[in-house]
Amino acid sequence: MELLFVTVIAAGIGAIVRYTIPKRSTYGLFLLPGASAVVAIVVWVGTLWALGWTFDGPWIWTASLGAAVIVALVLALVLPRRRNDHDSALLHQLSGGKA
């Protein structure tokens, strides 16, 4: 049940980051919430199995939600720049070097 809670919270974190960082029109609506949720799930299950942390401990929550925040921020900051660079290169290529 706690895995469901951490997934929903992480998706909410991704949605909050999406609407607080500018240039959100360069990536999809569900990218940040989805990526945050997936990373939180992987960290949660990984720490349960590999480290033996319990679901009611504070560190599993901190690690899972912290990873979700980091992934959402990195994606929100890196993707717009890469998208603009890629779009400029593609325009240059398609226009034959005239644009």
C-alpha positions in Angstrom: 0.0 0.0 0.0 2.9 2.4 0.8 4.2 1.8 -2.8 1.0 3.3 -4.1 1.3 6.3 -1.8 4.9 7.0 -2.8 3.9 6.7 -6.5 1.1 9.2 -6.2 3.2 11.6 -4.2 6.1 11.4 -6.6 3.7 12.0 -9.6 2.4 15.0 -7.7 6.0 16.3 -7.2 6.6 15.9 -10.9 3.5 17.8 -11.7 4.4 20.6 -9.3 7.9 20.8 -10.9 6.3 20.9 -14.4 4.3 24.0 -13.5 7.0 25.8 -11.6 9.8 25.6 -14.1 9.4 27.7 -17.3 9.5 26.4 -20.9 7.2 23.5 -20.2 5.9 23.7 -23.7 9.0 21.8 -25.0 8.0 18.5 -23.4 4.9 16.4 -22.8 2.3 16.9 -20.1 2.9 13.5 -18.4 6.7 13.3 -18.8 7.8 14.7 -15.5 5.0 13.1 -13.4 5.6 9.8 -15.1 9.4 9.9 -14.8 9.2 10.9 -11.2 6.8 8.1 -10.3 8.9 5.5 -12.1 12.1 6.6 -10.4 10.4 6.7 -7.0 9.1 3.1 -7.5 12.5 1.8 -8.6 14.3 3.5 -5.7 11.6 2.2 -3.2 11.7 -1.4 -4.4 15.5 -1.3 -4.7 16.0 -0.1 -1.2 13.5 -2.6 0.1 15.3 -5.5 -1.6 18.9 -4.5 -1.6 19.3 -2.5 1.6 16.5 -4.2 3.6 14.9 -0.9 4.6 11.4 -1.2 6.0 8.4 0.6 4.5 7.7 2.5 7.7 11.2 4.0 8.0 12.0 7.6 7.2 15.0 6.9 4.9 13.1 4.9 2.3 10.6 7.8 2.0 13.4 10.4 1.8 15.4 8.4 -0.8 12.4 7.7 -3.0 10.9 11.2 -3.0 14.3 12.8 -3.1 15.1 10.9 -6.2 11.8 11.9 -7.7 12.5 15.5 -7.1 16.0 15.3 -8.6 14.8 13.5 -11.7 12.0 16.0 -12.3 14.3 19.0 -11.8 17.0 17.6 -14.1 14.5 16.8 -16.9 12.8 20.2 -16.6 16.1 22.0 -16.9 17.8 19.9 -19.5 15.0 19.0 -22.0 14.1 22.6 -23.1 17.7 23.4 -24.0 18.2 20.2 -25.8 14.9 20.6 -27.7 15.8 24.1 -28.8 19.2 23.0 -30.0 17.8 20.0 -31.9 15.0 22.1 -33.4 17.5 24.7 -34.6 19.8 22.0 -36.2 16.8 20.4 -37.9 15.6 23.7 -39.3 19.1 24.4 -40.6 19.3 21.0 -42.2 15.8 21.1 -43.7 16.2 24.6 -45.1 19.5 23.7 -46.8 21.5 26.0 -44.6 19.4 29.1 -45.4 17.8 29.5 -42.0 
